[in-house]
Amino acid sequence: MHRRVVIVYVSLLVAACLALAFPLCGSIAARGTSDMALDRINDTARFAGLAEPGVLSGAEGALSGLVSELSVYEQVYGISAVVVDRDGTVVAASRPGLTLADLDPQGWPDSDEPLPGPVRSALAGNRTGVDGVVWPWQSGPLVVAEPIGTSGEVVGAAVTASPTGALRRATLGQWFLAWMVVTALMVAGIAVAGPLTRWILRPIADLDQATRAVSGGSLDTRVRTAAGPEELRRLGESFNQMADTITSMLESQRTFVAYAGHQVRNPLAALRLRVGGLARHLGDEGLREHGLALDEVDRLTRICDSLLTLAQAEDAEHSTVWEDARDVAEQRVGAWGPIAERAGAVLECAGAETAMVRCVEGTLDQALDALIDNALKFGGPGVRITVRVGEPEGVGDDARLDVHVLDDGPGLPDDQLAQATRPFWRDGGGGGSGLGLSIVVTLLELQGASLSLTPREPSGIDARLRLRPNGPV
């Protein structure tokens, strides 16, 4: 974005400077031409006034003073001048033999005519102005013609042809200065493009960094709002308010979950003791139901432990320990064995004999509890559940260890498998809160692990826990 803003800024700057430079150069050339033309018109008008008596009388003696005047004028200023009668015949010139054709060595634009255009216009009684601008790349003279007449009758014309070399050089010099100024403005503008765009975009860069940090879990990150345009500062303030609101909401949720989990644990512990003490008062049939009740109390206790773990899921640090995934799997299979037996299911452990993994304490066994519980609950009578521990694979950051919980139950369609880890999702069959698998996902994220659910052939679900043997990443 910084590059695009710089490109747009520099393009507009160059366009603005060029839009200023070209009209300025045109104005300089037009002003120089106008000043020169005004001076020559005054001189030519004076020659026309001096020539009027001599042209009217036609006497050579009357024009001798005018010839001297014209000669001195050309010697001093280098400007050729002639006086013609009404027929276009030269009656006086600034040097001997000078004709109308000699005034412009390159020829008149309308040379096919018997008289040049400015002379014809003057003889028609029109005072000649300057129709165009003398540009530096032109080389012709500036020709001015003034009618000579009395009482409204034109009897001749005075014509001057001024060299434009000095005017063109002066115009080029002023153009050079103008372009130097414009170039300096462009260079200065381009030089400040980087700092200016960085100042403008700094709030956006800060907002981008803060957004990335918040999305990565650093909820205490905020945007600096002391620099940048006012609109972007307001945007940063709005982001900070949003982050404060989200942090407050999440903190309230965590507090509620932690409070609920903690407060329920103590009554559950007391209930466990009281229910356990009832065993001596029950017969054989009652002992079986008593065992089921104790299993449910233990399951509620594990759920409370999961809630407390979830409440701490956003803490900066978590204690990690080395665990043998095979030992954990065998312990959970053993713990769930009686429940599986009562449900008519087969629960077994297979795979690698040992598989060491460094993980957050208590997350692996709770994840296996949730997956085995789901398999037993929804697998149906006679379901076979296998907890298979894989061999570690890869090295370094690519190292992984897969633990599969496999069942041959009815399974779920692909679209439902993709949603099964979402909080409060249920397949419509009733039972459960829809939190079990989402809790597993959160627990695994504490150690950089993941859960994936895929169909198993010919039926059932393959729940894969992918762990990082080297610990949280």
Solvent accessible surface area in square Angstrom, and as a share of the most:
residue,aa,sasa,rsa
1,M,117,0.52
2,H,72,0.32
3,R,188,0.69
4,R,159,0.58
5,V,42,0.24
6,V,35,0.20
7,I,100,0.51
8,V,88,0.51
9,Y,56,0.21
10,V,34,0.20
11,S,61,0.39
12,L,118,0.59
13,L,34,0.17
14,V,47,0.27
15,A,57,0.45
16,A,62,0.48
17,C,8,0.05
18,L,63,0.31
19,A,67,0.52
20,L,97,0.48
21,A,0,0.00
22,F,128,0.53
23,P,83,0.52
24,L,70,0.35
25,C,8,0.05
26,G,23,0.23
27,S,65,0.42
28,I,18,0.09
29,A,0,0.00
30,A,41,0.32
31,R,140,0.51
32,G,17,0.16
33,T,4,0.02
34,S,66,0.43
35,D,88,0.46
36,M,24,0.11
37,A,5,0.04
38,L,112,0.56
39,D,69,0.36
40,R,39,0.14
41,I,36,0.18
42,N,87,0.45
43,D,30,0.16
44,T,0,0.00
45,A,34,0.26
46,R,111,0.41
47,F,1,0.00
48,A,7,0.05
49,G,45,0.43
50,L,89,0.44
51,A,0,0.00
52,E,43,0.19
53,P,85,0.53
54,G,2,0.02
55,V,21,0.12
56,L,90,0.45
57,S,75,0.48
58,G,58,0.56
59,A,50,0.39
60,E,152,0.68
61,G,60,0.58
62,A,53,0.41
63,L,17,0.08
64,S,64,0.41
65,G,49,0.47
66,L,8,0.04
67,V,58,0.33
68,S,65,0.42
69,E,64,0.29
70,L,1,0.00
71,S,29,0.18
72,V,87,0.50
73,Y,12,0.04
74,E,30,0.13
75,Q,143,0.64
76,V,99,0.57
77,Y,143,0.55
78,G,39,0.38
79,I,4,0.02
80,S,18,0.11
81,A,1,0.01
82,V,1,0.00
83,V,1,0.00
84,V,0,0.00
85,D,35,0.18
86,R,130,0.47
87,D,112,0.58
88,G,11,0.10
89,T,79,0.46
90,V,47,0.27
91,V,52,0.30
92,A,4,0.03
93,A,14,0.11
94,S,4,0.02
95,R,103,0.38
96,P,133,0.84
97,G,69,0.66
98,L,6,0.03
99,T,63,0.37
100,L,16,0.08
101,A,68,0.53
102,D,68,0.35
103,L,7,0.03
104,D,18,0.09
105,P,121,0.76
106,Q,133,0.59
107,G,35,0.33
108,W,26,0.09
109,P,134,0.84
110,D,44,0.23
111,S,76,0.49
112,D,146,0.75
113,E,82,0.37
114,P,123,0.78
115,L,35,0.17
116,P,10,0.06
117,G,19,0.18
118,P,35,0.22
119,V,0,0.00
120,R,86,0.31
121,S,38,0.24
122,A,0,0.00
123,L,32,0.16
124,A,74,0.58
125,G,36,0.35
126,N,83,0.43
127,R,157,0.57
128,T,21,0.12
129,G,39,0.38
130,V,51,0.29
131,D,154,0.80
132,G,45,0.44
133,V,43,0.25
134,V,15,0.09
135,W,69,0.24
136,P,16,0.10
137,W,177,0.62
138,Q,79,0.35
139,S,64,0.41
140,G,25,0.25
141,P,32,0.20
142,L,12,0.06
143,V,23,0.13
144,V,0,0.00
145,A,0,0.00
146,E,11,0.05
147,P,27,0.17
148,I,2,0.01
149,G,32,0.31
150,T,53,0.31
151,S,119,0.77
152,G,84,0.81
153,E,91,0.41
154,V,36,0.21
155,V,6,0.04
156,G,0,0.00
157,A,0,0.00
158,A,1,0.01
159,V,1,0.00
160,T,1,0.00
161,A,5,0.04
162,S,0,0.00
163,P,80,0.50
164,T,4,0.02
165,G,16,0.15
166,A,68,0.53
167,L,22,0.11
168,R,53,0.19
169,R,164,0.60
170,A,51,0.39
171,T,3,0.02
172,L,91,0.45
173,G,37,0.36
174,Q,68,0.30
175,W,36,0.13
176,F,129,0.54
177,L,115,0.57
178,A,10,0.08
179,W,80,0.28
180,M,107,0.48
181,V,91,0.52
182,V,2,0.01
183,T,60,0.35
184,A,59,0.46
185,L,88,0.44
186,M,31,0.14
187,V,93,0.53
188,A,55,0.43
189,G,9,0.09
190,I,80,0.41
191,A,71,0.55
192,V,75,0.43
193,A,3,0.02
194,G,18,0.17
195,P,73,0.46
196,L,68,0.34
197,T,2,0.01
198,R,128,0.47
199,W,110,0.38
200,I,56,0.29
201,L,18,0.09
202,R,94,0.34
203,P,7,0.05
204,I,51,0.26
205,A,50,0.38
206,D,17,0.09
207,L,32,0.16
208,D,68,0.35
209,Q,121,0.54
210,A,3,0.02
211,T,65,0.38
212,R,166,0.61
213,A,32,0.25
214,V,31,0.18
215,S,93,0.60
216,G,69,0.67
217,G,53,0.51
218,S,51,0.33
219,L,36,0.18
220,D,120,0.62
221,T,37,0.21
222,R,80,0.29
223,V,8,0.05
224,R,160,0.58
225,T,41,0.24
226,A,100,0.77
227,A,36,0.28
228,G,1,0.01
229,P,30,0.19
230,E,98,0.44
231,E,108,0.48
232,L,33,0.16
233,R,76,0.28
234,R,124,0.45
235,L,85,0.42
236,G,2,0.02
237,E,80,0.36
238,S,63,0.41
239,F,21,0.09
240,N,26,0.13
241,Q,122,0.54
242,M,98,0.44
243,A,4,0.03
244,D,73,0.38
245,T,75,0.43
246,I,66,0.34
247,T,42,0.25
248,S,67,0.43
249,M,110,0.49
250,L,51,0.25
251,E,89,0.40
252,S,69,0.45
253,Q,103,0.46
254,R,60,0.22
255,T,79,0.46
256,F,138,0.57
257,V,39,0.23
258,A,34,0.26
259,Y,136,0.52
260,A,27,0.21
261,G,0,0.00
262,H,100,0.45
263,Q,80,0.36
264,V,68,0.39
265,R,102,0.37
266,N,96,0.49
267,P,80,0.50
268,L,13,0.06
269,A,58,0.45
270,A,47,0.37
271,L,77,0.39
272,R,86,0.31
273,L,141,0.70
274,R,184,0.67
275,V,22,0.13
276,G,27,0.26
277,G,27,0.26
278,L,92,0.46
279,A,36,0.28
280,R,191,0.70
281,H,127,0.57
282,L,71,0.35
283,G,49,0.48
284,D,129,0.67
285,E,122,0.55
286,G,24,0.23
287,L,77,0.38
288,R,122,0.45
289,E,86,0.39
290,H,16,0.07
291,G,24,0.23
292,L,54,0.27
293,A,41,0.32
294,L,29,0.15
295,D,35,0.18
296,E,94,0.42
297,V,9,0.05
298,D,46,0.24
299,R,60,0.22
300,L,79,0.40
301,T,48,0.28
302,R,53,0.20
303,I,66,0.33
304,C,7,0.04
305,D,45,0.23
306,S,12,0.08
307,L,43,0.21
308,L,32,0.16
309,T,26,0.15
310,L,39,0.19
311,A,7,0.06
312,Q,98,0.44
313,A,21,0.16
314,E,86,0.39
315,D,60,0.31
316,A,105,0.82
317,E,151,0.68
318,H,56,0.25
319,S,81,0.52
320,T,31,0.18
321,V,49,0.28
322,W,136,0.48
323,E,36,0.16
324,D,24,0.12
325,A,1,0.01
326,R,28,0.10
327,D,69,0.36
328,V,14,0.08
329,A,0,0.00
330,E,78,0.35
331,Q,116,0.52
332,R,36,0.13
333,V,19,0.11
334,G,49,0.47
335,A,50,0.39
336,W,8,0.03
337,G,24,0.23
338,P,66,0.41
339,I,41,0.21
340,A,2,0.02
341,E,136,0.61
342,R,90,0.33
343,A,53,0.41
344,G,46,0.45
345,A,12,0.09
346,V,65,0.37
347,L,27,0.13
348,E,64,0.29
349,C,30,0.18
350,A,32,0.25
351,G,40,0.39
352,A,8,0.06
353,E,140,0.63
354,T,82,0.47
355,A,2,0.02
356,M,92,0.41
357,V,0,0.00
358,R,77,0.28
359,C,0,0.00
360,V,11,0.06
361,E,111,0.50
362,G,17,0.17
363,T,0,0.00
364,L,1,0.00
365,D,44,0.23
366,Q,28,0.13
367,A,0,0.00
368,L,1,0.01
369,D,11,0.06
370,A,21,0.17
371,L,7,0.04
372,I,0,0.00
373,D,21,0.11
374,N,38,0.20
375,A,8,0.06
376,L,22,0.11
377,K,89,0.38
378,F,95,0.40
379,G,8,0.08
380,G,33,0.32
381,P,135,0.85
382,G,51,0.49
383,V,6,0.03
384,R,111,0.40
385,I,0,0.00
386,T,10,0.06
387,V,1,0.00
388,R,106,0.39
389,V,1,0.00
390,G,21,0.20
391,E,111,0.50
392,P,68,0.43
393,E,86,0.38
394,G,51,0.49
395,V,129,0.74
396,G,47,0.45
397,D,130,0.67
398,D,103,0.53
399,A,10,0.07
400,R,75,0.27
401,L,0,0.00
402,D,23,0.12
403,V,1,0.00
404,H,42,0.19
405,V,4,0.02
406,L,9,0.05
407,D,12,0.06
408,D,66,0.34
409,G,6,0.06
410,P,105,0.66
411,G,21,0.21
412,L,45,0.22
413,P,76,0.48
414,D,101,0.52
415,D,91,0.47
416,Q,52,0.23
417,L,11,0.05
418,A,82,0.63
419,Q,60,0.27
420,A,8,0.06
421,T,38,0.22
422,R,140,0.51
423,P,81,0.51
424,F,143,0.60
425,W,54,0.19
426,R,133,0.48
427,D,62,0.32
428,G,74,0.71
429,G,66,0.64
430,G,47,0.45
431,G,50,0.48
432,G,43,0.42
433,S,67,0.43
434,G,18,0.17
435,L,52,0.26
436,G,33,0.32
437,L,22,0.11
438,S,12,0.08
439,I,21,0.11
440,V,0,0.00
441,V,39,0.22
442,T,39,0.23
443,L,1,0.00
444,L,0,0.00
445,E,113,0.51
446,L,20,0.10
447,Q,2,0.01
448,G,26,0.25
449,A,8,0.06
450,S,53,0.34
451,L,24,0.12
452,S,35,0.22
453,L,28,0.14
454,T,64,0.37
455,P,71,0.45
456,R,80,0.29
457,E,148,0.66
458,P,132,0.83
459,S,44,0.28
460,G,5,0.05
461,I,31,0.16
462,D,27,0.14
463,A,6,0.04
464,R,66,0.24
465,L,0,0.00
466,R,63,0.23
467,L,0,0.00
468,R,70,0.26
469,P,15,0.09
470,N,93,0.48
471,G,1,0.01
472,P,60,0.38
473,V,132,0.76
